[in-house]
């Protein structure tokens, strides 16, 4: 309650009386389209125009402090263009001779080859507009003019958070989108699982400028393989369009929960920033630097964005139980308190994004390159000197003992080196007869290399190194697209021509495993005495596992947008896609919208979707080690291919039933209202239901007997002689996800300043309809409630002259996690309230200083019952940051 009261007080303070609103502007003499872009950025204002109206014109220079209206008048002086503000506070530029049209004729989606929903025209019906727009804050236009619920996150939203990880940015500003921290969880510490609408990460399709983004090489908890959002530099983003509706009929596999389309900047404005942040607890210091600039002329241009981040680790831990016991018996031992960290890893990342385009006789050639490189290190569980699987004596080593290297136990350090590359080349233009085309080719690669140090291959004894190259993973994707759009004559009763989009796609997906050095997986002579083999904590990939697996797909799609009347829109889409070897699917979507009045509209859709299993889900294998919280001894588990020899061993059992993977399928329905009761106020409410069949998830674990372990060892499985349990990815269950999305935006001038208010709410419930664990209430509860049922974001911002104040309240509902290692009990964690606040000052025309705090009142969640013996305080599955409050300072410069 204290946080709510303080939030309300700060919000009230934000709307205190002010002088006439003015902005510190610096727009040089530029081509008019570029000048409009730059003015929109500097004022956080939505400005629209038809590209043809701006072509060949230059704007006047605008310098000094002035309101938007005065700046536009100065910029357009002598161009023959005029401007006006519509009911939503959006500025529209048009020729003096152009007759006024209804506001719905202009859509805020442009300069994008394939904006979210463009194939079905869910953002806009077919038009000749190529709108110049920069979205400075979340606005209602896309939501209140689309057939399906769409949210647009502008630069104001994307730049308001501390984190350099784009997934964290989305989690802070997008209700129903969650990211887990997953400390001490192997590679998921670095490539973290996320979820939209409580569905798997790979149920949300990620696009960059309308083109599919490749997956990460890492498979997250439960088997999802999704794109790694952390590789995208946030300072390169123009806006993000989030379609909360199934779109497999437009974009193919994976778009069950929705689509996130990342639109990159293409302006030439040079900018730089520097940011410093630190948690209240004194750790997690992060230093960030960024730079972006480009050039743009009549024939095209380019933009280059650079982003650098260096983040230190965090730790929210208590001393382990076995460490306390060991210190009681050996008070002279030099052991840290706590002996291991539970928190974020230390990381260093460099990200680069380059976009460009150039006019040719055949059309506009365009390209994109996004490259990133990062390295991080995190703790693994501490191994006590009393751990039998590491310190037990062995006749193979005589009098030698591991205490000679690690007399007070050891804590393996686990590291990851990740490189990521995205490239797209394309050509877009007009072919005559009203037919437009977009031909493109893309390549994406994500490669992860794992290393460990301060550890041991216990089975090798004194011959073991203490640093290991454990091998890695590689994901590659090749994609060819041919997209076409045309306008067809419609019956006289139709309000507009029929918009038709159609195209072809071919995609090849390749997944490979890279072997580690032999010591990382060798089974040494000490294994016969129970000493674990492989690099302790993370056995390396073997030469036998180092294989590459391919999957190809071919697709054809067609969709149409119809306007049966002035107030009606109808969208129809079909897509046929064939996967080798998963088979083929035909998906469809039907969407309808009717404007009941100028201020009220209804909309709805029904669609089918699917997600094909990936080569990684089908063929990847992994051996991992952990520490049991009850015995605190090291155990070794394995996950294996459902079509491999280990699956054959399990299928020899009477209860064995490991089957090849098949595609997941879905049926989605949604219905909603869009309401504009006041000027500047837009509200939407949408209900939805998504049924997913044959969801892929990790199977139940199978406990091995001595004979089966011997067979694994004979197969060359790393750590095979010590593996106690194995599991596989399987099509395990069906689910129904139901919910409500509510969005309200209010934007207006107030007492000489500019006020923005926002409310976004998501309620989400997932029910398991059919599963092989239906008789386990705890497993059902955890799966159905691992993410909160509801989230609410309330934001308030006020800008006056060179000062801006912003505050945001995030209310996140209850969720559950296991309370014991066997998964027989669950623990419910209560709802949490986080308040963020910042204030910005324009120091000069070019420099802006922002000071702020996230989790202003240092809120922490309930403490976890699971793994308390290992020093854990807060659940590793928490769907939000559990490190408390952090403050930051950021300096932005327009160069």
DAKAMO-V391559 format. One line per field, one symbol per residue. phi: phi as a letter, one per 40 degrees, with the letter a starting at -180 (. if undefined). Layout:
phi->???
This chain:
phi->.dccccccccccccbcdacdcabcbabccbdddcccdcccccbfbcbbacdccccgbbcccbbhcaccdcccccccdgcgbbaabccbgccbbaccccccbcdccbbcbafbcacdgcccgccaccaccbccabccacbcdcccbbcbcbbbbcccccccbcccccccccccbbdgbbbccfcfbfccccbccbabggbcdccbcbbbfgbdccccccccdghcbbccccccccccccabbbccacbcccbgdgcccibbbcbccbcbccaaabbbaacdcgbgcbbbbaaaaaaabcchiaabbbababbccbababcccccccccccbccccbcbccacbicccabbbbbbbbaaacbcciccbaabbbaaaaabacbccbccccccbbccbccbgccbccccbcbgabdbbbbbbbaabbababbibbgggcbbababbbbabbbbbabafaacdccfccccbbbccgababbbbabbbbbbabbcbddcccacccbbaibabbbbbbbbbcccdccbcccccccbgcccgcchadcccccccbbbbabababbaabbbbcadbbbbbbababbbbbbcgbabbaabbaabccacbbabaaababaabcccdcccbcbabbbabccccfbcbbbbbbccbcccccccccccccacbccbccbabbbaaabbbbcbcgbbbabbbaabcbbfccaccccbcccccccccccccgcdgdcbccbbaacaccabbbbbabbbbbbbaacafgbbbbbabbbbbabbbccaacbccbdcccccccbcbccaabbbbaaabafcbbbbaabbbbccabacbaccgcbbbcbccbbbbbaabbbccacbbbbbbaabfdbfcbccccccgcccgcbbdccdcacbbgcababbbbbcc
